[in-house]
Amino acid sequence: MNLVLVEDHPELRATFAEMLATSPRHRLVAAYASAEDAMAGIPMAAPGLVIVDLDLPGTSGVQLIQWLGKALPDVPAVVWTIHEGRDVVYAALKAGALGYLVKSLDPAELRAALEEIEGGGAPMSPRIARRLLRDLVDGVPAPSPGDALTLRERDVLRAVARGESHKDIADGLGMSVNTVHSHLKHIYKKLHARGRAEALARAQELGLIVRR
């Protein structure tokens, strides 16, 4: 099976290629450092599977998976990431990811996951599978991070992502600077972020914003 990897760190692209070297049935035909490059190159690479990191510059991994589902519905995507947070997992799966693998897996586990896909399966790292099973048994609804933010909070979040100052946001949205601070406090809480940078990173992972 021909594979495409979307990963912005060159060291991790090299590591992934090394892990595949022990698998005679799988070949890495292309690797891209951004979702934008992947969107341009994947149709020509004609892979059987796309491996997607979630932490990408610009368009997020979740948004790339959504694009694949619409533009190339016959090309499945699997997440390969360090993130195991429940909201991120659900966002990726809702976007259309066929499986969810963490980067700590070893070459044998990677080969097994790829073979599972070829056999019609949907591989999950063990901790992820256990979390989903617990949610199913307990009847816990899948989180909707985008729905958790109010329309005004999303307006503020997008303005922050554009690099606007608190005063610019207040002027642009017709509110006081204190109200901007209040909205940001609520955004940080809902996204489980400890500050602006972490909130923007989490929002990008979840496909709520596109950072350029």
N, C-alpha and C positions, 0 to 999 in steps of 0.2 A: 504494500500500500504506500502510495506517495503522500508525504506529509508536508505541510507548510507551518512554520513557527512564526508567531508574532510576539516579539520580546524586545524591549528597548535596550537591555543591558548586553553588550557584546560578550561578556564573560559567561553569562547564562546561555546565550545562543551557542557558544562553543561547548559548554557543558552538556547541553541537550544533544548536540551532534555527536559528542563522545558516547553518550548513553545509547544512542541509536546504533553506534558502530557494532554493537554485539547482537544486533537483530537483523538477520539476513532477509527478513520478510518486509522490512520497512525502510523507506528511503526519504531523507530530507531533501526535497527538491528546491525549496526556497525558504529564506528567513527574512523577515522585515522588522524594522525598528519602530514602526508606527502603524496605526490603523489606516492612515491615509495611504501610505506606501502599499500596504496589504490590499486595500481596495483596488488599487491600480494594477497590482501584479497578480493577484490570485486567479482571476479569470484565465490568464495566459499560462499560469503554472499548472492548472487543472489538477489540483490535489484531490485525494480521496478523503482527507481530514485536515482541519485547521486547528492547531494548538494555540490558544490565545491566553496571553497574560492580561490581567485586569488593569495593572498600573501602567498605562501608556500615555505618552504626551499627546496633547490635543484630544482627538476622539478617543473615548475610553474603550476598554475591552468589551464591556457590556454593550455599548453602541455598535461596535464592530460585529458582535454576534447577532444583534438585531438586523444589521445590514445584510449579513450573510443569509439569514433566513428569508429575506425578501429578494435579494439579487441572485443568490445561488442556493436555492432551497434544497438541492440534492447534495450539497457539500456540508457535512456536519461539522460542528465545532465543539471542542472540549477545552475547559478552563485548565490552566496550569499556573498556579499562583501561590503566594505565601499566605493569603488571607483565608481565614476560617470563620469569620464573623457570620452570624446567622443571616443578617440583612443582606450582606454581600453575596452569600451563597444563593439565597432565594432570588435576588436580582438577576444573577447570571443564569439560573435555571429558567426563570420566567422569560428571559430574553431568548431562550432557545438552545442553551448549551446542552449537549448530549451527555456530558459527564463533568466531574469536578475533581481535579487532581491537585494535590499540594506539592510544592517543589522539593520537599524532603524525601520523596519517594526514590528508591534506588533503581538501577537499570533493569533488574528482573521484574520489579513492580511495574515499571513503565511498559515493558514488553507484554506483561500479562494484561495491562489495561488496553493496549492497542489490539491485542488478540481478542479481548472481550468485545471491543467495538466491531471487529470484523465478524464476530459470531452473532451480532445483533444486540449486544448488551449495552449498558450505560454505566461505565465504571465510575466509582466514587472512592475517594480515599476513606479508609475505615472510620475515622472520627466524624467525617461529614455524613457518611451513611448512618451512623448511630444517631447523630443529631436529628436527621430527617425522620428516622424511625421513631424516635421519642416524640417528635412533634405530631406525627401521624397517630400514634397510640394515645397521646394526651389530648388530641383534638385541637392543637394549637394552630391558629390560622397563620398563613404565610404573611410576613410583614410587607408593607407597602411603603418604603421610605419616601417616595415622592408624594404619596397621599398624606403622609404625616405632616408635611409642611403646608401652611396656609398659602393662598395665592400671593399675599403680601410678602410673606417670608421668602417665597421663591423669587419674587421680584428683587428683594434685597440681596439674596444669594447670587443671582445673575449679575447684579451690579458690582458686587464684591469680586466676582470672577473676572469682570472686565477691568478691575484695578481702580475703581472709583473710590474716592475718599468718603468718609462718613458724611461730610458736609455736602459733597456732590450727590450722594445717594438721597440725602434728606431733601435737597432742592429738587432733584429730578422726580421724586415720588411724592412731593408735597407733604412732608412730615418733618418733625423736629429731629435733631441729632439724637436726643434722648430716646426717641421712639426707635430710631435705627439701632441704637445700642440694645434696646429691649428685644427687638426682632432677632438680632444676632445672638443674644443670650439664649433665646428659644431655639434657634437653628442649631447652635452648638449642642444643646441638650438633646434634641431630637436625632441628631446625627452622631451622638456619642463622641463628640469632638472636644478637644481641650483648647482649641483656638482657631484662628482664621485659616492657617495653612492646613491643619488637620481636617477642618470642615470642608475646605475646597477639595482636598484629596479624596475624602469620603464621597462627596457629591459627584466627583468625576467617576469614581469606581462604580457608583450606582447608576450612572448615565443621566444624572440630573442636570449636569452642565457640560459644556465643551470648553476646555481651556486652550488658548492659542499661545 
